Amino acid sequence: MKTILLLVASNIFMTIAWYGHLKNQNIPMWKAILVAWGIAFFEYCLMVPANRLGYGNGFNGFQLKMTQEVITLVVFTVFAVFYLKEPFHWKYLVSFVLLLGAVYFAFKK
């Protein structure tokens, strides 16, 4: 459970770092990059321990990556809908279901 919580927290930081500047296009690119790097530092401070804790303790490398990708999509969806105010289309839901199929097969014994 620690691995999942750390992955969620790290993805929140990374989503903000990568996409948080999109609503403020008037900020110079160099400032957006520096702020994003500063935010991404905290993402790495959470992602590295998440992967270290998870690897070999219930997850292999492929499973960690698949789990991280699903968490990334969930975090981004919330961010896009509530912060960027983008509509959520049915085609995104279908895409997510197909990705969940990929996760299912990654974890299948």
PyMOL CGO cylinders between C-alpha atoms (Angstrom):
from pymol import cmd
from pymol.cgo import CYLINDER

trace = [
    CYLINDER, 0.00, 0.00, 0.00, 2.93, 2.35, 0.68, 0.3, 1, 1, 1, 1, 1, 1,
    CYLINDER, 2.93, 2.35, 0.68, 4.08, 1.90, -2.89, 0.3, 1, 1, 1, 1, 1, 1,
    CYLINDER, 4.08, 1.90, -2.89, 0.68, 2.89, -4.28, 0.3, 1, 1, 1, 1, 1, 1,
    CYLINDER, 0.68, 2.89, -4.28, 0.37, 5.94, -2.01, 0.3, 1, 1, 1, 1, 1, 1,
    CYLINDER, 0.37, 5.94, -2.01, 3.86, 7.12, -2.91, 0.3, 1, 1, 1, 1, 1, 1,
    CYLINDER, 3.86, 7.12, -2.91, 3.10, 6.62, -6.60, 0.3, 1, 1, 1, 1, 1, 1,
    CYLINDER, 3.10, 6.62, -6.60, -0.10, 8.66, -6.30, 0.3, 1, 1, 1, 1, 1, 1,
    CYLINDER, -0.10, 8.66, -6.30, 1.68, 11.49, -4.47, 0.3, 1, 1, 1, 1, 1, 1,
    CYLINDER, 1.68, 11.49, -4.47, 4.58, 11.52, -6.92, 0.3, 1, 1, 1, 1, 1, 1,
    CYLINDER, 4.58, 11.52, -6.92, 2.19, 11.62, -9.88, 0.3, 1, 1, 1, 1, 1, 1,
    CYLINDER, 2.19, 11.62, -9.88, 0.37, 14.59, -8.41, 0.3, 1, 1, 1, 1, 1, 1,
    CYLINDER, 0.37, 14.59, -8.41, 3.65, 16.51, -8.30, 0.3, 1, 1, 1, 1, 1, 1,
    CYLINDER, 3.65, 16.51, -8.30, 4.64, 15.40, -11.80, 0.3, 1, 1, 1, 1, 1, 1,
    CYLINDER, 4.64, 15.40, -11.80, 1.29, 16.31, -13.32, 0.3, 1, 1, 1, 1, 1, 1,
    CYLINDER, 1.29, 16.31, -13.32, 1.54, 19.78, -11.80, 0.3, 1, 1, 1, 1, 1, 1,
    CYLINDER, 1.54, 19.78, -11.80, 5.13, 20.12, -13.01, 0.3, 1, 1, 1, 1, 1, 1,
    CYLINDER, 5.13, 20.12, -13.01, 4.36, 19.02, -16.57, 0.3, 1, 1, 1, 1, 1, 1,
    CYLINDER, 4.36, 19.02, -16.57, 0.95, 20.60, -17.11, 0.3, 1, 1, 1, 1, 1, 1,
    CYLINDER, 0.95, 20.60, -17.11, 0.37, 23.22, -14.41, 0.3, 1, 1, 1, 1, 1, 1,
    CYLINDER, 0.37, 23.22, -14.41, 1.88, 26.00, -16.50, 0.3, 1, 1, 1, 1, 1, 1,
    CYLINDER, 1.88, 26.00, -16.50, -0.54, 25.49, -19.41, 0.3, 1, 1, 1, 1, 1, 1,
    CYLINDER, -0.54, 25.49, -19.41, -3.10, 27.94, -18.01, 0.3, 1, 1, 1, 1, 1, 1,
    CYLINDER, -3.10, 27.94, -18.01, -0.39, 30.61, -17.58, 0.3, 1, 1, 1, 1, 1, 1,
    CYLINDER, -0.39, 30.61, -17.58, 1.01, 30.94, -21.09, 0.3, 1, 1, 1, 1, 1, 1,
    CYLINDER, 1.01, 30.94, -21.09, 2.23, 34.49, -20.33, 0.3, 1, 1, 1, 1, 1, 1,
    CYLINDER, 2.23, 34.49, -20.33, 5.02, 33.20, -18.07, 0.3, 1, 1, 1, 1, 1, 1,
    CYLINDER, 5.02, 33.20, -18.07, 8.35, 33.08, -19.93, 0.3, 1, 1, 1, 1, 1, 1,
    CYLINDER, 8.35, 33.08, -19.93, 9.38, 29.57, -20.96, 0.3, 1, 1, 1, 1, 1, 1,
    CYLINDER, 9.38, 29.57, -20.96, 12.58, 29.64, -18.90, 0.3, 1, 1, 1, 1, 1, 1,
    CYLINDER, 12.58, 29.64, -18.90, 10.60, 30.42, -15.73, 0.3, 1, 1, 1, 1, 1, 1,
    CYLINDER, 10.60, 30.42, -15.73, 8.09, 27.67, -16.48, 0.3, 1, 1, 1, 1, 1, 1,
    CYLINDER, 8.09, 27.67, -16.48, 10.97, 25.22, -16.92, 0.3, 1, 1, 1, 1, 1, 1,
    CYLINDER, 10.97, 25.22, -16.92, 12.66, 26.21, -13.66, 0.3, 1, 1, 1, 1, 1, 1,
    CYLINDER, 12.66, 26.21, -13.66, 9.42, 26.02, -11.70, 0.3, 1, 1, 1, 1, 1, 1,
    CYLINDER, 9.42, 26.02, -11.70, 8.61, 22.65, -13.27, 0.3, 1, 1, 1, 1, 1, 1,
    CYLINDER, 8.61, 22.65, -13.27, 12.05, 21.32, -12.35, 0.3, 1, 1, 1, 1, 1, 1,
    CYLINDER, 12.05, 21.32, -12.35, 11.57, 22.52, -8.79, 0.3, 1, 1, 1, 1, 1, 1,
    CYLINDER, 11.57, 22.52, -8.79, 8.23, 20.74, -8.54, 0.3, 1, 1, 1, 1, 1, 1,
    CYLINDER, 8.23, 20.74, -8.54, 9.59, 17.62, -10.27, 0.3, 1, 1, 1, 1, 1, 1,
    CYLINDER, 9.59, 17.62, -10.27, 12.28, 17.34, -7.60, 0.3, 1, 1, 1, 1, 1, 1,
    CYLINDER, 12.28, 17.34, -7.60, 9.58, 16.39, -5.10, 0.3, 1, 1, 1, 1, 1, 1,
    CYLINDER, 9.58, 16.39, -5.10, 8.14, 13.91, -7.59, 0.3, 1, 1, 1, 1, 1, 1,
    CYLINDER, 8.14, 13.91, -7.59, 11.50, 12.13, -7.71, 0.3, 1, 1, 1, 1, 1, 1,
    CYLINDER, 11.50, 12.13, -7.71, 11.75, 12.20, -3.91, 0.3, 1, 1, 1, 1, 1, 1,
    CYLINDER, 11.75, 12.20, -3.91, 8.55, 10.13, -3.86, 0.3, 1, 1, 1, 1, 1, 1,
    CYLINDER, 8.55, 10.13, -3.86, 8.90, 8.04, -7.04, 0.3, 1, 1, 1, 1, 1, 1,
    CYLINDER, 8.90, 8.04, -7.04, 12.31, 6.59, -6.21, 0.3, 1, 1, 1, 1, 1, 1,
    CYLINDER, 12.31, 6.59, -6.21, 11.22, 5.27, -2.78, 0.3, 1, 1, 1, 1, 1, 1,
    CYLINDER, 11.22, 5.27, -2.78, 7.94, 3.99, -4.28, 0.3, 1, 1, 1, 1, 1, 1,
    CYLINDER, 7.94, 3.99, -4.28, 9.83, 1.92, -6.83, 0.3, 1, 1, 1, 1, 1, 1,
    CYLINDER, 9.83, 1.92, -6.83, 12.42, 0.75, -4.32, 0.3, 1, 1, 1, 1, 1, 1,
    CYLINDER, 12.42, 0.75, -4.32, 9.74, -0.34, -1.85, 0.3, 1, 1, 1, 1, 1, 1,
    CYLINDER, 9.74, -0.34, -1.85, 7.59, -1.98, -4.49, 0.3, 1, 1, 1, 1, 1, 1,
    CYLINDER, 7.59, -1.98, -4.49, 10.23, -3.83, -6.47, 0.3, 1, 1, 1, 1, 1, 1,
    CYLINDER, 10.23, -3.83, -6.47, 10.43, -7.39, -5.22, 0.3, 1, 1, 1, 1, 1, 1,
    CYLINDER, 10.43, -7.39, -5.22, 7.77, -6.73, -2.58, 0.3, 1, 1, 1, 1, 1, 1,
    CYLINDER, 7.77, -6.73, -2.58, 4.73, -7.62, -4.61, 0.3, 1, 1, 1, 1, 1, 1,
    CYLINDER, 4.73, -7.62, -4.61, 5.76, -5.93, -7.87, 0.3, 1, 1, 1, 1, 1, 1,
    CYLINDER, 5.76, -5.93, -7.87, 8.20, -6.68, -10.63, 0.3, 1, 1, 1, 1, 1, 1,
    CYLINDER, 8.20, -6.68, -10.63, 9.52, -3.91, -12.87, 0.3, 1, 1, 1, 1, 1, 1,
    CYLINDER, 9.52, -3.91, -12.87, 6.81, -4.30, -15.52, 0.3, 1, 1, 1, 1, 1, 1,
    CYLINDER, 6.81, -4.30, -15.52, 4.06, -4.29, -12.89, 0.3, 1, 1, 1, 1, 1, 1,
    CYLINDER, 4.06, -4.29, -12.89, 5.45, -1.15, -11.25, 0.3, 1, 1, 1, 1, 1, 1,
    CYLINDER, 5.45, -1.15, -11.25, 5.45, 0.64, -14.60, 0.3, 1, 1, 1, 1, 1, 1,
    CYLINDER, 5.45, 0.64, -14.60, 1.94, -0.47, -15.52, 0.3, 1, 1, 1, 1, 1, 1,
    CYLINDER, 1.94, -0.47, -15.52, 0.65, 0.57, -12.09, 0.3, 1, 1, 1, 1, 1, 1,
    CYLINDER, 0.65, 0.57, -12.09, 2.39, 3.92, -12.39, 0.3, 1, 1, 1, 1, 1, 1,
    CYLINDER, 2.39, 3.92, -12.39, 0.84, 4.54, -15.82, 0.3, 1, 1, 1, 1, 1, 1,
    CYLINDER, 0.84, 4.54, -15.82, -2.69, 3.83, -14.59, 0.3, 1, 1, 1, 1, 1, 1,
    CYLINDER, -2.69, 3.83, -14.59, -2.17, 6.13, -11.61, 0.3, 1, 1, 1, 1, 1, 1,
    CYLINDER, -2.17, 6.13, -11.61, -0.79, 8.79, -13.96, 0.3, 1, 1, 1, 1, 1, 1,
    CYLINDER, -0.79, 8.79, -13.96, -3.92, 8.61, -16.10, 0.3, 1, 1, 1, 1, 1, 1,
    CYLINDER, -3.92, 8.61, -16.10, -6.25, 8.84, -13.12, 0.3, 1, 1, 1, 1, 1, 1,
    CYLINDER, -6.25, 8.84, -13.12, -4.35, 11.79, -11.62, 0.3, 1, 1, 1, 1, 1, 1,
    CYLINDER, -4.35, 11.79, -11.62, -4.18, 13.52, -15.00, 0.3, 1, 1, 1, 1, 1, 1,
    CYLINDER, -4.18, 13.52, -15.00, -7.89, 12.99, -15.62, 0.3, 1, 1, 1, 1, 1, 1,
    CYLINDER, -7.89, 12.99, -15.62, -8.79, 14.71, -12.36, 0.3, 1, 1, 1, 1, 1, 1,
    CYLINDER, -8.79, 14.71, -12.36, -6.31, 17.50, -13.14, 0.3, 1, 1, 1, 1, 1, 1,
    CYLINDER, -6.31, 17.50, -13.14, -7.54, 18.01, -16.71, 0.3, 1, 1, 1, 1, 1, 1,
    CYLINDER, -7.54, 18.01, -16.71, -11.21, 18.07, -15.76, 0.3, 1, 1, 1, 1, 1, 1,
    CYLINDER, -11.21, 18.07, -15.76, -10.98, 20.22, -12.63, 0.3, 1, 1, 1, 1, 1, 1,
    CYLINDER, -10.98, 20.22, -12.63, -7.94, 22.45, -13.26, 0.3, 1, 1, 1, 1, 1, 1,
    CYLINDER, -7.94, 22.45, -13.26, -7.72, 22.72, -17.04, 0.3, 1, 1, 1, 1, 1, 1,
    CYLINDER, -7.72, 22.72, -17.04, -11.54, 22.56, -17.33, 0.3, 1, 1, 1, 1, 1, 1,
    CYLINDER, -11.54, 22.56, -17.33, -11.38, 20.11, -20.23, 0.3, 1, 1, 1, 1, 1, 1,
    CYLINDER, -11.38, 20.11, -20.23, -14.36, 17.90, -21.02, 0.3, 1, 1, 1, 1, 1, 1,
    CYLINDER, -14.36, 17.90, -21.02, -14.09, 14.17, -20.41, 0.3, 1, 1, 1, 1, 1, 1,
    CYLINDER, -14.09, 14.17, -20.41, -15.19, 12.33, -23.56, 0.3, 1, 1, 1, 1, 1, 1,
    CYLINDER, -15.19, 12.33, -23.56, -16.41, 8.74, -23.76, 0.3, 1, 1, 1, 1, 1, 1,
    CYLINDER, -16.41, 8.74, -23.76, -13.44, 7.83, -25.97, 0.3, 1, 1, 1, 1, 1, 1,
    CYLINDER, -13.44, 7.83, -25.97, -11.09, 8.52, -23.04, 0.3, 1, 1, 1, 1, 1, 1,
    CYLINDER, -11.09, 8.52, -23.04, -13.05, 6.09, -20.91, 0.3, 1, 1, 1, 1, 1, 1,
    CYLINDER, -13.05, 6.09, -20.91, -12.76, 3.41, -23.60, 0.3, 1, 1, 1, 1, 1, 1,
    CYLINDER, -12.76, 3.41, -23.60, -9.01, 4.08, -23.80, 0.3, 1, 1, 1, 1, 1, 1,
    CYLINDER, -9.01, 4.08, -23.80, -8.68, 3.69, -20.03, 0.3, 1, 1, 1, 1, 1, 1,
    CYLINDER, -8.68, 3.69, -20.03, -10.60, 0.41, -20.06, 0.3, 1, 1, 1, 1, 1, 1,
    CYLINDER, -10.60, 0.41, -20.06, -8.24, -0.94, -22.71, 0.3, 1, 1, 1, 1, 1, 1,
    CYLINDER, -8.24, -0.94, -22.71, -5.26, 0.12, -20.60, 0.3, 1, 1, 1, 1, 1, 1,
    CYLINDER, -5.26, 0.12, -20.60, -6.76, -1.64, -17.59, 0.3, 1, 1, 1, 1, 1, 1,
    CYLINDER, -6.76, -1.64, -17.59, -6.82, -4.75, -19.75, 0.3, 1, 1, 1, 1, 1, 1,
    CYLINDER, -6.82, -4.75, -19.75, -3.08, -4.32, -20.22, 0.3, 1, 1, 1, 1, 1, 1,
    CYLINDER, -3.08, -4.32, -20.22, -2.64, -4.05, -16.45, 0.3, 1, 1, 1, 1, 1, 1,
    CYLINDER, -2.64, -4.05, -16.45, -4.71, -7.18, -15.94, 0.3, 1, 1, 1, 1, 1, 1,
    CYLINDER, -4.71, -7.18, -15.94, -2.42, -9.17, -18.20, 0.3, 1, 1, 1, 1, 1, 1,
    CYLINDER, -2.42, -9.17, -18.20, 0.70, -7.67, -16.61, 0.3, 1, 1, 1, 1, 1, 1,
    CYLINDER, 0.70, -7.67, -16.61, -0.42, -8.98, -13.20, 0.3, 1, 1, 1, 1, 1, 1,
    CYLINDER, -0.42, -8.98, -13.20, -1.86, -12.30, -14.42, 0.3, 1, 1, 1, 1, 1, 1,
    CYLINDER, -1.86, -12.30, -14.42, 0.00, -15.28, -12.98, 0.3, 1, 1, 1, 1, 1, 1,
]
cmd.load_cgo(trace, "trace")
